[in-house]
Amino acid sequence: MTESTITHRTNAVLPRVFFAQKYGWAVLVLLGVGLLLAIFASLCVGAYPISFGRAAKLLLYLVWPFHSFASSQFNLKELTVMKIIRPPRVLLASLAGMGLGISGTALQGMLRNPLVGPDIIGVTSGAAFGGVVAISLDLSPVWLVALAFCGGLLAMICTFTMAKLARSSANSMILILAGIFIGAFFLALVGLVEYYGNIFRIRDWIIGSFVDANWIKVMTIAIPTLLGGTVLMALRWRMNLLSLNDLDAKSLGVNVSVLRWTIIALVSLIVSAQVAVSGIVAWVGLVVPHCARMLVGPDHRRLLPTAGLLGALFVLGLDDLTRSIVHGGLPVGTLTAAVGTPVVCFLLWKSQGKGWGRE
């Protein structure tokens, strides 16, 4: 590599680094405000649209009924939509996207590979297997999340064990191949359970949808996502050290093995909670971190919360599209796969022959 090439690449990267350092937190604040506005707008769209002004009055009445607005001013359909149907679905989609964005970012930082995501290394398929077993046995939501977590964690352990047996655990491409094999195996198990179990209920669940959202599902995903996400946020500065090699990270006082398995367990918990309540929502954990990295750079102190907010906006926007155009008939999981697959192909082409430092 010539000196002129190094200078050219350095000059190309410096503006992005400067933007991330100077405006990264401002971007984060704007995304937070944008998510709040998107949540309010999502309450207004759907098969029964409601104007922004009337939606604001409805929310004010529901949150603080001791004012001049009376329930007689609103019809039963408006009250049902704004109180029972849309709020849990909007929150469910937002939490699902937030959890997937954070999980994908943590995995990419841990493995130093921008082509890694929950779908790639098998955790989503493993969680789906645990989920369909719980559904076929008609277990409670707590057991649904528990079995999905066990399935996701088992898939992650199998992936890392296969890569280690190949004596290439440090090679992230071998790890990705192992994850693809393990994911295919667990998807085959999902097919077997679907064949012998309650096929219609499992089929509607596995393709990824928020149609049957309720407050129980919101709590089911909110507790693991918020708890796991909070711990990952607390560890985000240590994730920056994982971008170094293991020897350098250890010299800085990081127990690399413990940190990695902690991240694996937390990611498995978050992804399993998402899969348990809404099925497989593909590629979000792979695509969203790239968009966040282009906005705020690779520093996980800003990258992790940015990816969470972007993931929430992405999934919520696609769910709004299904509710407003096809009236909820199209599962959001199919849309994320349709949008994410071309992006993944582009990223694969872009990263060909390039390392993490070129991301």
N, C-alpha and C positions, 0 to 999 in steps of 0.2 A: 504494500500500500504506500503510495507516494505521499510526500508532504502536502502537495496541493490538494490531494483527495481528502486527507485528514482535515485540512483547513476548511475545505468546502462543506464537509459534513458537520463540522463544529459550528460553522456560521449558520447552517440550516437549522440546527437544534437550539441554538442560543435564544432566538426569539420565543420559541415555545416555552423554554425554561423560565425566561423573564416574565412571560404572561402568567404562567402558573404560579410563580412566586408572588407576583404583585397583585393579581386579580383572583387567585384561587378561592379565597374565602368569600369574596364578593359573589363569585359564581355560585358558591354553596348557598349563600343567603337567598339569591335569586331563585335557585331551584327549590328551596324550601317554601318561599312565597308562592312560586308557581304550582307546587304540589297542593297547597291549601286551596288555591283558586281552582285547580283542576278537580279537586274533590267536590267543591261546591258546584262547579259546572256539571259534574257527572250526576249530581242529584237532579238536574233539570232535564237531562236527555234520556231518551228511551222510547218505548212504544207509546207512552203517554207523556208527551213533552209538557214542561211547565216553564213559564217565563221566569227570568232571573228575579224580577221584583216580587212576584208571587211566591217563589221559592224562599226568598229571604223572609217574607212575612210568615210563611209556614214554619221555618226554622225558629224564628223568634217566638212564635206561639208555642212550639213544642219544647223549647229550652226554657223559656220564661213566660208561663201562661198568665202571669199577674199583670196584664196590661190591657190596653183598649181593644186588642184583637179578640174576637170571640170565635168559638169553634163553629158557630153557624155561618161564618163567612167562608168556610172551606167545605167543599163537598167530600163525601166519604172516600172517593177514589183518590183525591189528592192527599188526604190524611193517611190512607193506607200505603200509598207509594212512598211518601216522605218519611213515614214512621217505621214501616215494617219491611218493605221490599228493597228499596234502594240503599239505605245506609249500610246494612251489613254487606251487601255485594260490593259497594264501593270500597269499604274498608278491607274486605277480603282480598280484592284485586290489588290494592295498594300494598298491603302487608306481604302478599305473595311476591310481587315484583321487588319490593325492598329486600326481602330475605334472599332471593335469588341473585340480585345484584351484589349484595355484600358477600355471599358465599362464593360466587365466581371470582370476585376480586381477591378474596383471601386465598383461594386455591392457586390462582395465577401467581400471586406474590410468593406463596410458599414453595411452589415448584419451579419458579423462575421461567415460566413458559406461558406466553399469551394465548396459546391455543388450547388451554385446559379449562374445563368447566364441569359442573356437576353431572351433565349428561355424558360427557366424554369418558370420565373415569369410573362410571358405573354406579355412582351413589343414587342417582335418580331411579334407575332400573331396580336396584336393590330395595329402595324404599317403596316402589310400586309393588314389588312382590309381597313385602310385608303388609302393605295396605290391602291388597286383594285377598290375602289370607284372612285378615281381620273382617273384611266386608263379607266374604263367603261364610264366615262363622257367626256373622251378625253381632259383633262385639261392640262395646261402647267406644265413644270417641277417644277416651284416654288410652284404651288398648289399641285402637287404630294407630295413634301416633307412636305408641311404644313399639308395636311390631314394625311399623314403617322405619322407625329409628334403628331397630335391630337389623332390619334388612339392609338399610343404607350403610350402616357401619360395617356389617359383614362384607358387603360388596367392596367397600374401600379397603378393608383388610386383605381380601382376596387379591385385589389389584396390586397393592404394594408387595404382597407376598410373592406373586407371580413375577413381578419385576425384579425382586430380590433374588429369586431362584435363578433368574436369567443372568444374575451377576451384573445387572445393569440398572440397579435402583436409582443411580445418579443420572441416568439417561432418561430425560423426560419423554422422548419419543417412544422409547420402549414402554414407559409407564402408560402412555396414551394408548398404545396397542393393547397392553394388558387390560386397560379399562374398557376398551371396545369389546374384547373377548368376554370379559366378565359381565358387561352390560347385556350382551347378546344372550348369555346363558340365563341371566335372571329374567329377561324378557320372555325367553322360552318357558320358564317356570310360570310366569304370569299367564301365558297362553294356556298352560295346562290347568291352572286354577280356574281360569275363565271358562274353560270347556266343561269342567266338572262342577263348577259352582253356579252362582246366580249370574248367568251370562249377561242378561240385559242390564242389571244394575252396575256390574263391573264395567261393561262396555261404555256406558254413559259416563262413568267416573274416570276411566283411564285416559280418555282423550283430552282431558283438561278443560274444565268449565266451571264457571261461577254461578250457574243458573240456580242451584238449590242453596244459595247462601242464606245463612241465618246467624243469629248471635252466638249460638253454641260453636259454630265453625270459626267465627271471628275470634272467640276466646281460645279455641284450640290452636289456632295459628299464632295469635298475638303473644301468648306467654312464651313459647319457645323462641319465636323470632326476636322479640324484644330482649329477652334474657341473653340468648346466644349472641345477638348483635351487639349488645352492650359489652359483653366480655371481649368480643373481637375488636370493638372500638378501643377498649383499654389496652389491647395488645398490638395496636396498629403501628406503633413506633418500633416494636420488635420485628414486625414484618419487613420493615425497611432493612434490618440487619440480615434477614434471610436472603436478600438479593446478593449478598456477598457469598463467598464459598463458606463451607462449614467450618473450616479452621479459623477463618477471620471472625466469624460470628461467635465461635466458642471463646476466642481470645478477648472478645468484648463482653464476656460474662453471660452469654445466652446458652441455655441448655437446648440445643437444636432439636434433639429427639423428643423431649417433653413438649416443646413448643409446637412441633409439627403434629404430634398426636392430639394435642389440645385443639388445634385448628381443625383437624380431621373430625374429631368428635363434635365440635360446635357446628361445623358445616353439615355434618350428617343430621344433627338435630334440627337445624333450620330447614334444610331441604326436605327432610322427612315430614315435618309439620305441614309444609306447603303441599307435598304430594298427598298427604292424608286427607286434606280438605278439598282439594281441587284437581287431583290427578296430575298428569305430566304436562308441565308448561315448558316447552323445549327452547333451548338456545339462549334464554334470557341471561343466564349466568355466564355465557361465553361472549355475547355481543355487547352487553351493557358496560362491562369494565373497559372495553376499548374506547367507547364513546366518552366515558368519564376520564380516561387517561389523556385523551386529546384535549379535554377542557382544563384539567387542573394538574396534569403531569403525573409522574410515577410515585410521588410521595404519598404513602398510605395514610398519613394524618389527614390529608384532604381527599385522597382518592376513595377511601372506604365509604365515608358518608355521602360523597357525590354519587358513587355507584348505587348506593341504596336509594337515594332520591330519584335518580334517573330510571332505575328499575321500576320503582313505583309509578312514575309517570308513563313509562313505556307500556306496562301491562294494563294500567288503568285506561290509557288511551285506546288500546286495542279492544278492551272490553266494552268501552263506550261505543266503539265502531260496530261491534256485533249487536249491541242493544238498540242503536239508533237506525242502522241500515237494514239488518236482517232480523231485527227484533229478538236477539238472543239465540237464534237458531244455529249459529255457527260457533262451535267451541273455540275459546280463545287460544287453546293449545295448538290448533291447526294454523291459526294466524301467526303465532310466534314462530312456528316452524317454517311457514311460508316466507315470512320476512327475514328470519334469521339465517336460513340456509344459504341464500345468495351472499349474505354478508360474511358468513363463515368461509365460503369458497373464495371470496375476495381476500380475506385475511390470510388464508392458506397460501394463495398465490403471492401476496405481498410479502409474507414472511419466509418465502422459499430462499434458503441460503443466508438468512439473516438471523441474528441472535436477539436475545432480550434487550440488549442495548440499543438495537435499532428500532424497537417498537415505539 
